[in-house]
Structure formats: C-alpha cells, structure tokens
Amino acid sequence: MVELPPAPSRPSGGRWRALVPVALRWALPVLWVLWASLAWWVEPRETTAAQLDRDLAAGRVVTYQRASGWVDDDAYWGSRPQPRYDTQGEMLAWSVPSGRIRYAFGEPPDAQSHPGGPESTELPAGLDARLAAVAGPWQSAGAAAHRIADAAGLLAGAVTLLWLVRLVGGAPPLVGTRWFWYWIGLLPFGVGVLAWSYREMWRPPSAPPPDRGSGWRGVGWLLLAGIGIAALVSAARALLGVAVVPG
C-alpha cells in the first residue's frame, strides 16, 4: 500500500494576522479624513442675531437650545461641543437643515416682537414662539438635524477604538513604549493617532532606537505639542476667520 504524504497544514489565522496590519494601516487615516471633514462641517460657528432672524424667516431652524455657553469638560478629541443648557441663557444655539450648527448672543432685530433695547443681553422671551413654530414641522417630520454630527462622533470613536486595540493588544511599538503612544494619542484632533500610525505602521524603524520614547517623554510631548497645536489653530482662525477655522 502506498502512503500519501500528509497535506501541509496551514497556520491557523496566519492570513488574517497578515491582513489586519495592512487593513488597519489604511483604515485609520481614511476614517480620520472622513471624521475631520464631517467635524469641520458641523463645528459650531458663531454668527449674529440677524442671521438667526434670517434663518427663522426662511424656516431653516431645525433644532434650538438656550444656553449660557459651552460645556468644557476636557473630553477626548473626538467629542462634540455641547451647549450648557440654561433657560435664561443669553446664547442660542440652533441647527439648520444642512446639519451645520450656529450660535449667537443677543436678539434678532425685530422691534415689534422683540422689544428689548439695543443694549439688551438676553434673548427675548417672544423668540421662543417663533422658534417653536419654525422647528415644530421639522421635528414632526422626523428630521435628524444632528445626523452628520452623530456620524462624526461615531467615526472618532471608531478611530480611537482601533488605535487602542492595536496599541494594547498588538505587537509592542518600536519608536516608543505603549505609554508613550498612549499620551501622544491624546493630542487634539487625533494628531497623535496619526503620528502613531505614521511612525509605527507606515514608516516603522527596522529596530527599536536606543532613545525609545518613555511614558514621561510622551507626557512632555503631549503638553508641548498641545500648546503648539492650540497656538496654530488660534493663528489660523485669526488669519482665515471662523468660517474656515471654526471653534
């Protein structure tokens, strides 16, 4: 009897282990670009009470909320700005059908229905009726004014989750320790996640460098780079305006 040699066995999961890094290498920057585009579109932009009046006259107010400012809770980079709800607040935030979010202080220039003087700092009580009348049909029709903002939040969550899973459960990073990249990954706008993707997945060194980044070095880079990014954004906003660089 002739015995046939056993068929070579395939390593279990070997193909998937080879495909995951390649897929992740492309997924992170692509998801980040999608997030950045949507986040830029829905980032709240300060405007005037006159713009609110025009949006009301055209029936473009979908949702609205009185507030006394924005919640600043040092949330992670992908979170959505939230108004600080206040029924007597002088700020009004509203969304339009395109998904954009606007906010203004003061009152629309409508002297008959809004008798507040030019120095008034409160949105007039009579404005609520106009807002409800315009936004009511949108709500009854099931309009999702914040759908784009919700999509941006989901994309940011997906980028963060993929990065954390790979950082914690994947092969040890080469350029820095896991703690080093954890702190770098907290940089605003997902810049740290992009830096990790570039140095560890797109252009990794052939061997760990002798001055491999530690957790403390990551904290230092987080502070310095965070200040630098904030300064660049402020300068770009002053140069280009809030329409191009909102916030």
N, C-alpha and C positions, 0 to 999 in steps of 0.2 A: 504494500500500500504506500502510495506517495503522499507524503505530508506536505501540505502547503504552508508556507511561512505565514505567520500571523500578520494581519494588516497593520500598518503603522498607526498607532493611536495618536489622535490629535490632542494637543494640550487643551484641557477644558478652559474655556473662556479666553484663550490666547488671542483670538481675533478681536474680541471685544476690548481686551486690555490695550491692544494696539490702536483701536479706533477711537477710544474715549479721549486720549490726549489731543488727537487731531481735531475731533469734533469740538472739544472744549476750546481749543486754540482759536477756532473761528467763531464759536457761539458767543463768547464773551464780548469781543469788540463789536460784533453785529448787533447784539442785544443792547449794548451800551449806546450805539449810534441811534437805534430806534428810541431808546429811553430819552436821550438828550434832545432829540427832535420834538417828541411829544411834551417833555417837561418844559422846554423853551416856549412852546406854543401856549400852554396853559398857565405859565407862571403869572401870578397876579401883577397887573400893571396899574400904577396909579394914574388916574385921569382927573377930570374936573366934574363938578356938579352939572355943568352944561352938557357934558357927554351923557350923563345919566338921564337928563331930561330928553335928549335926542333918542336915546335907546327906548325910553318909555313911550315917546310919541310914535316911534316906528314899531312898537310891540316886540322889541328884541330882548326884554328881560325875562330870563327863564327861571332862575333862582336868585334869591337875595337874602342877605342877613345883616342885621345891625351888629356892630362890633365896636370895641374900644381899642383896636389894634390887632396885632398878630401874635399868636402863641409862639413863644420862643423857649422850647424845652430841650434844646440841644439834641434833637433827634438825629438819626443817621442821615446820610447824604441823600438818600432816595425818597425821603418823606415829603409829603405835600404840605405847603403852608396852610395853616388853619386860622380863620378869624377867631378872635377872643370874643365870644358871644356876650352881648350886652344890649338889653332892650333900650337903654337910654344912651347908647354909644353914639358918638358923632361921626363914626365911619360907617359907610355902607359898602358891602362887597356884593357884587352880582355877576352872574354869568350870562353869556349871550349864546344864541344857537350854534355858533361855530365852535363852542367849547372854551373860548377864552374867558378869563376871569378879570374883572376890573374892580377898582375900588376908588372911592372919593370921600372927601371930607366936606362938610358944609351942606348947602341946599341948592337945588336947581333954581334957575332964575325964573320963577313963576310967581309973580307978586300976588295974584288973586288966590290961588290955592295954597301958597306958601308965604304967609305974611311976615316971616322972620326978617329982621333988618339985615343990612349988608354985613354987619359985624357978628351976626349970629354964628355960633359954632356948633349948633345942634341940628341934626336933620329934622325937619318939621314933622309933626305928627300926621298932618294931612297927606304926607307922602305914602304912608302905609296903604291907603285905599287904592292909590294908583298902582302901586307895586303888586298888590293882590289881584287887581283887575287884569293886569297885563300877564303876570306869571301864572294865574289860575288856569287858562286854557292850555298852556304848555304842560302843566302838571297833570291835568285831566287826560291829556293825550298820551301820557306816559313818556314824555321826553326825558332823556338821560343827559342832562347838561354836563355832568362831570364824567361822562364815559371816557373821554380822552385822558383826563387826569387820573382816573382809576386804572386805565391801561398803562400809563406811565409808572404808577406805583407798583403794578404787578411786574413790569419789566425790571424795575430797580430791585425788587425782591428776588426775581429770578437770577439776576447777575450776582447779587450778594450771596445767595444760597449756593450757586455753582462754585463761586470762588471759595467760600468757606469749606464746602465739602471736599474740594480738591486740595485746599491748603491743609486741612486737618487729617483727611483720610488718604491722601495721595503720597507720592514719594517725597522724601524730605527736600525742601528747596535748597538751591545751591548758592545763590547770592547772599541770602540771609537766613536766619532761623525762622521758624514758624512765627514766633512772637514778633520778630522784626517786621514781617509782612503783614501780620495782623494789625499792628499800629499804623503802618503805611496805608493799609486798606481803608482806614477811617477818614482819609483825606476827602475834602468836599468834591462833589460832582463825580465821584467814582474815579478820580485821577489815580488814586493809589491802586485800585484794582487793575486799571490799565497798565500801570507801571509794573505790577506783578506779572501780568500776562505777557508783557513785552520781554522782561528780563528772565523770567523763568520758563516761558513756553515758546516764545518766538526767537529770542537770542540768548539762550542759556549758555553759560560758560562750560567748557569741557570738563572742568574740575572745580570744586569749591575754592574760591580765592582765599588767601591767607587772612585777609581782613574781613572775613564774613560778618555781615551785619548782625548785631545782637538786638535783644528786645529794647535795651536802653537807647541804642542808636536809633531804633525805629521811633521811639517816643520823641527824640530830638528832631528827627526829620518831620514827624507829624506837626510839631509846633512851628518849626521854621517854614516848612512848605505851606502849612495852613495860613500863616501870616502873609506869605508871598502871594498865594492864590487870592486871598481877600483883597490885597492891595491891587493886584492886576485887574480883578473884577471891578473894583471901585473906579480905577483909572479908565477902564474901557467904558463904564457906564457914564462917566463924566464926559468922555470924548464922543461917544456914539449916541448917548441918550437911552432912556429907559425902554423905548420901543424896541431897540436892538438888544440891549443888555438889561433885561428886567430884574426885579428883585426888591 
